[in-house]
Amino acid sequence: MSEEYSAIMKRILVISTVLALGLAASCRLLPERFAVNAPMFQQIFGTGGTPASASLLQQRIDLPQGFSIGVFAEGIRPRMLRFTTAGDLLVSAPRDGSILWLAADTDGDGRSDGMRTLLSELDRPNGIDVHDGWLYVAEGSAVGRIRFDASTGETRGSYRRLVEG
């Protein structure tokens, strides 16, 4: 029994060593296009990183003449964006379980003129769309809707889940 156990342990050790060396080699030898250069902890657990500075954005992004990049709103963790017909911006924030409304920039300072929460306590809302006076929200486990007036950015009635599961 002892010899058999020893032989099994040697095989396990050899297989483990080969797998470890193969993994290390693949990490080192794979082409750049297959490499993931994102902060994995932040991606997995949703802890946001530090936003890039304006000077770094200007340095790394080549914009056409007359275009600029700036901060429109702060303190949100957006997933999807959808403009309304009035020029306001709807934002899904799955980590917060909410849909936000950001007012259009009417004073010309390049920033939203206001922000408020339209819906909260949702299950990881991602997709958003507006159609025929309804705001549709695709959650992690459901699709729902609520009456929405795009001209005022106001909702009416209660949110109703149409499909669950």
Sequence and secondary structure as in RCSB ss.txt:
>XXXX:A:sequence
MSEEYSAIMKRILVISTVLALGLAASCRLLPERFAVNAPMFQQIFGTGGTPASASLLQQRIDLPQGFSIGVFAEG
IRPRMLRFTTAGDLLVSAPRDGSILWLAADTDGDGRSDGMRTLLSELDRPNGIDVHDGWLYVAEGSAVGRIRFDA
STGETRGSYRRLVEG
>XXXX:A:secstr
 HHHHHHHHHHHHHHHHHHHHHHHHHHHHS GGG   S HHHHHH        HHHHHHH    TT     S  S
   SEEEE TTS EEEEETTTTEEEEE    SSSSS S EEEEE S SS  EEEEETTEEEEE SSEEEEEEEET
TTTEEEEEEEEEEE 
